[in-house]
Amino acid sequence: RDNQQKKEIEETLLTPRFYTTDFDEMEKLFNVEINQNLNEAEFVSSLTVFKADYNQTHFVRNPEFKAAADNIQGTLRQNFVEFLERSCTAKFSGFLLQKELGRRLKISTLSSCRFLFLFY
């Protein structure tokens, strides 16, 4: 049963949900010539938060955490590992999309917005 459950989890993780991004629509959304309502201050504020990188101190990685994680057993451990794997996959997918947006958006795109996508 454990092998069957692991196989189902692997199949779930390895079967991505594909989506497409309409880069032309994104260009319209963030282009200062097309969309006059962009608020650059909001993008600058987001960029400031990215630069501060509050996640560096957000997650606890001490021996107590490791011991607690090592002690998780059975179904709870399987669920925990699957959660971590899915979180990493989602984060990486978002990273790739942001990089591609930063690369494809044109010069007329709000500069702070383009930089925000390229920041990672």
C-alpha positions as CSV (number, residue, x, y, z in Angstrom):
1,R,0.0,0.0,0.0
2,D,2.8,2.5,0.8
3,N,4.4,1.9,-2.6
4,Q,1.1,2.5,-4.3
5,Q,0.5,5.7,-2.3
6,K,4.0,6.9,-3.2
7,K,3.4,6.2,-6.9
8,E,0.1,8.1,-6.8
9,I,1.9,11.1,-5.2
10,E,4.7,11.0,-7.8
11,E,2.2,10.8,-10.6
12,T,0.4,13.8,-9.2
13,L,3.6,15.8,-8.9
14,L,4.9,14.9,-12.3
15,T,1.6,15.7,-14.1
16,P,1.8,19.5,-14.3
17,R,-1.3,21.6,-14.9
18,F,-0.2,23.5,-18.0
19,Y,-1.3,27.0,-18.6
20,T,-0.3,29.7,-21.1
21,T,0.5,33.3,-20.6
22,D,-0.7,35.9,-23.1
23,F,2.4,38.0,-23.3
24,D,0.7,40.5,-25.6
25,E,-2.0,41.0,-23.0
26,M,0.6,41.4,-20.3
27,E,2.3,44.1,-22.5
28,K,-1.0,46.0,-22.7
29,L,-1.5,45.7,-19.0
30,F,1.9,47.1,-18.1
31,N,2.6,49.5,-21.0
32,V,2.6,53.1,-19.9
33,E,1.5,54.2,-23.4
34,I,-1.5,51.9,-23.4
35,N,-2.5,51.9,-19.8
36,Q,-2.3,55.4,-18.4
37,N,-3.6,54.2,-14.9
38,L,-0.5,52.5,-13.8
39,N,0.7,53.7,-10.4
40,E,4.5,53.5,-10.4
41,A,4.7,54.1,-6.7
42,E,3.0,50.7,-6.1
43,F,5.6,48.9,-8.2
44,V,8.4,50.8,-6.5
45,S,6.9,49.8,-3.1
46,S,6.8,46.1,-4.2
47,L,10.3,46.3,-5.5
48,T,11.5,47.6,-2.1
49,V,9.8,44.6,-0.4
50,F,11.5,42.2,-2.8
51,K,14.9,43.9,-2.2
52,A,14.4,43.6,1.6
53,D,13.8,39.8,1.2
54,Y,12.0,39.3,4.5
55,N,12.0,35.5,3.9
56,Q,15.7,35.3,4.8
57,T,14.7,35.5,8.5
58,H,11.1,34.2,8.2
59,F,11.8,30.5,8.2
60,V,13.2,28.7,11.2
61,R,16.0,26.3,10.3
62,N,17.4,25.3,13.6
63,P,18.1,21.8,15.1
64,E,14.6,21.8,16.9
65,F,12.9,22.2,13.5
66,K,14.9,19.5,11.9
67,A,14.2,17.1,14.8
68,A,10.5,17.9,14.6
69,A,10.5,17.3,10.8
70,D,12.4,14.1,11.2
71,N,9.9,12.8,13.7
72,I,6.9,13.2,11.4
73,Q,5.8,9.7,10.4
74,G,3.3,7.8,8.2
75,T,0.6,9.6,6.2
76,L,1.4,12.9,7.9
77,R,5.0,12.7,6.7
78,Q,3.8,11.8,3.1
79,N,1.5,14.8,3.1
80,F,4.2,17.1,4.5
81,V,6.8,16.0,1.9
82,E,4.1,16.4,-0.9
83,F,3.3,19.9,0.4
84,L,7.0,20.8,0.3
85,E,7.5,19.4,-3.2
86,R,4.4,21.2,-4.5
87,S,5.5,24.4,-2.9
88,C,8.9,24.2,-4.5
89,T,7.4,23.4,-7.9
90,A,5.0,26.3,-7.7
91,K,7.7,28.7,-6.6
92,F,10.0,27.6,-9.4
93,S,7.2,27.9,-12.0
94,G,6.4,31.4,-10.8
95,F,10.1,32.3,-11.0
96,L,10.3,31.1,-14.6
97,L,7.2,33.1,-15.6
98,Q,8.5,36.3,-14.0
99,K,11.8,35.9,-15.7
100,E,10.1,35.4,-19.1
101,L,7.8,38.4,-18.5
102,G,10.8,40.6,-17.7
103,R,12.6,39.4,-20.8
104,R,9.6,39.9,-23.2
105,L,8.1,43.1,-21.9
106,K,9.1,46.0,-24.2
107,I,10.8,49.3,-23.4
108,S,7.5,51.1,-23.2
109,T,6.6,49.0,-20.2
110,L,6.8,50.8,-16.8
111,S,10.5,50.5,-15.9
112,S,9.9,49.6,-12.3
113,C,7.5,46.9,-13.3
114,R,9.9,45.4,-15.8
115,F,12.7,45.4,-13.2
116,L,10.3,43.8,-10.7
117,F,9.8,40.9,-13.0
118,L,13.6,40.6,-13.6
119,F,14.5,41.0,-9.9
120,Y,14.6,37.3,-8.9
